[in-house]
């Protein structure tokens, strides 16, 4: 399949707006589940307001949250897919810029030193474009994540050492959830990266927090076991929705891992706020389609 | 715990009457402010012509559309989506907002720290918690963007909104030393050892 770059630009534009407006079905179900189990009256009220807001966003076709985030595009290239990489990146940047200007969306992106905002949601190396590969024949998948800053500002890396063991990983996750408190807009999806190099570890935490639907499990059996333990544990801390106390601190803890060096034991935490935004488009020989 | 439906601005006595756990709904003017706005105002010496005396500021940078100036859009901006950002980053601006501009209410999410708590106590002010990430709902409480200042740092301009039934907002920090955030933080610290023990980790 030769990739139609017009379709990529259109997908990049539409996905940004769609991600900001349409809450994924697994997150809606997750909120229902948390609300049904929550024992604290104030926390129940907060969860009720969050669910009410989703209904208002749908009725008014508005963004669920004002934060348009740092735009991230995760491109997954299947077998037999052909494109010019530079042209593909340019098409994504055009689509991201058009979404910002045409909707319009607040451009939340500035130069890191001058703090100048070009009002395009783009800048040097932004949008973030990640490329991965799959064995699906003749399919280019594009996932769009507008990553809000409230949760992104609570990103943590610890280069623990082997002698500290898994205990260091567990304690770090618990302490990050405590440190984040209400600043991350809980209930959150706590993404945990384990192993790899320092940069890969942080990337894995991001993937765990943002790309994995609720109910999914870590592909590694040890990672999945840790997910179960940590998911239960962080909800015993009492942080609660918005950090105002309660049982519903996190929808889940997601773990993604990579092999690491014999001398290393890195752990990273990245969080996704309750306004989970992700949307996916698929480009195949049949044309462009969007996941529900 | 009681509810207060008030017109802005408010007096010091009004703000001091509110206690943690009370709820407040605002009508009238509300000012949007953010990191860059306050860096300009308090670190770079820029002044605003807008009068914040007795008013509420909300930690926000809205999504807006530029439109021709009209009775409906007096500042030439249509509000698209107005929400709230994390307050903690703007902790150090609470006191100058109160001493230099007479602000009485700070609206945000996630709470503020001890410095703000002391300012609320000494000067008579409150922190009103809004639910972060509920911007679609919040936008329905905004009637208009009436004015805008320091607009060269858009979207982190100083926005003057007209609001109706803006709330209910939860009094998260009051002028009597009460703070829901401190209560939750101390409870969380208290539980930490048990949670770590449940994971087989020595605290």
Interface residues (C-beta under 8 A of the other chain):
Chain A: X42 X46 X49 X50 X52 X53 X54 X56 X57 X60 X62 X63 X64 X65 X66 X67 X68 X103 X104 X105 X106 X107 X108 X115 X117 X148 X149 X150 X153 X167 X170 X171 X174 X175 X178 X181 X182 X183 X184 X185 X229 X230 X232 X233 X234 X236 X237 X238 X239 X240 X242 X243 X244 X245 X273 X274 X275
Chain B: X36 X60 X61 X62 X63 X64 X65 X80 X81 X82 X83 X84 X85 X86 X88 X89 X109 X110 X111 X129 X131 X132 X133 X134 X135 X136 X137 X138 X139 X140 X154 X155 X170 X172 X180 X181 X183 X184 X185 X187 X188 X189 X191 X192 X194 X195 X196 X198 X199 X200 X201 X202
